[in-house]
Amino acid sequence: MIKNMKYQCPKCGAEVNYPADKDFPFCSKRCRLMDLGAWSEGEYKISRPIEERDLEGGD
């Protein structure tokens, strides 16, 4: 049995219960869509190309 754990929505900071909330890690469909919109508008960027050393899991 999975125990309910509490997290914060990455968009608004509201409490989210895992695994109970269907929009996890977001608190609502609205926050989920706002985050998707931010990605599509280019607000989030990957700082550099991924290199082999990033995948090795070292320091």
C-alpha positions as CSV (number, residue, x, y, z in Angstrom):
1,M,0.0,0.0,0.0
2,I,1.3,3.4,-1.0
3,K,1.2,6.0,1.8
4,N,-0.1,9.5,1.0
5,M,2.8,11.9,0.8
6,K,2.5,15.7,0.7
7,Y,4.3,17.9,-1.8
8,Q,4.0,21.5,-3.0
9,C,2.7,22.4,-6.5
10,P,5.7,23.6,-8.5
11,K,3.6,26.3,-10.1
12,C,1.6,27.9,-7.2
13,G,3.0,26.2,-4.0
14,A,-0.4,24.7,-2.9
15,E,-0.3,21.3,-1.1
16,V,-0.5,18.3,-3.3
17,N,-1.2,14.7,-2.0
18,Y,0.6,11.9,-3.8
19,P,-0.8,9.5,-5.1
20,A,-4.3,10.8,-4.5
21,D,-4.2,13.9,-6.7
22,K,-4.7,13.1,-10.4
23,D,-2.8,16.2,-11.6
24,F,0.4,15.3,-9.6
25,P,2.8,17.0,-9.3
26,F,0.5,20.0,-9.8
27,C,-2.5,20.8,-7.6
28,S,-4.9,21.3,-10.5
29,K,-5.4,21.1,-14.2
30,R,-5.0,24.9,-14.4
31,C,-1.5,24.8,-12.9
32,R,-0.6,21.9,-15.2
33,L,-1.7,23.8,-18.3
34,M,0.1,27.0,-17.1
35,D,3.3,25.0,-16.8
36,L,2.8,23.5,-20.2
37,G,2.2,27.0,-21.6
38,A,5.4,28.3,-20.0
39,W,7.4,25.5,-21.8
40,S,5.7,26.3,-25.1
41,E,6.5,30.0,-24.8
42,G,10.1,29.3,-24.1
43,E,10.2,30.4,-20.5
44,Y,12.0,27.3,-19.5
45,K,15.3,26.4,-21.2
46,I,17.9,23.7,-21.0
47,S,21.1,25.5,-20.2
48,R,23.4,23.3,-22.4
49,P,23.3,20.1,-24.4
50,I,23.4,16.9,-22.4
51,E,26.9,15.3,-22.4
52,E,27.9,11.7,-21.7
53,R,29.2,12.6,-18.2
54,D,25.7,13.9,-17.3
55,L,24.3,10.4,-17.8
56,E,27.0,8.6,-15.7
57,G,25.4,9.7,-12.4
58,G,28.8,10.7,-10.9
59,D,29.6,13.9,-9.0
